[in-house]
């Protein structure tokens, strides 16, 4: 029996939606699980460990195809966990709900927002083990500016302060409220107004110096820019009608970065 599954890239936080909001993109990692060829299984591989939550990996082969840049804030580890979970469920002949898959995957991934979006697609909110897909798209074009430098998620999270000033907390609450309203209504003006944060982005700025550079000198069609996860990727949100111009300007300004125009996918992890 051969199992072939895929899982999408994701961008978490979307500004002030820290640890809550994420979006899935049409950029995919894949996994093919086949019959064993006598070679030992790498039981420590993240995807194999996730597979083992539902079925034994022994006597099988695991071939991963990685297209999502690693350690760049685009959910590569969440995609690997999602691949293992859905492939394991298929091997076991079960069809668990997304909330169950999320619970099974969290011991490996640790970031519910990325994993939720990878599992169900679209734009998601997650809290207390629950997932709500609140939109099929974002009211802006998503353009990822991906540097060569990687970011360590654990180090980035350790850089966050234990306390915030009242002013910064209010600022972030306002932006998070605007984000929710923008996603629910599909309103690009509200979305543009939401694209800032004082809860996590200022403390992770060293991972993505191009975030400040883009905000201070915005390209054509610019609506906002957010740190993707903990970095180092920055998502530039642009007017959909002007996205081609935005991509061209960003590619010219950042020749050492990959500039990717990413469509939102409404499909989460599953069979190919």
Secondary structure, 3 states (H helix, E strand, C coil): CCEEEEEEEEEECCCCCCCCEEEEEEEEEEEEEEECCCCCCCCCCHHHHHHCCCCCCCCEEEEEECCCCCCCCCCHHHHHHHHHHHHHHHHHCCCCCHHHHHHHHHHHHCCHHHHHHHHHCCEEEEECCEEEEEECCCCCEEEEEECCCCCCHHHHHHCCCCCCCHHHHHHHHHHHHHHHHHHHHCCHHHHHHHCCCCCCHHHHHHHCHHHHHHHHCCCCCEEEEEECCCCCCEEEEECHHHHHHHHHHHHHHCCCCEEEEECECCCCCEEC
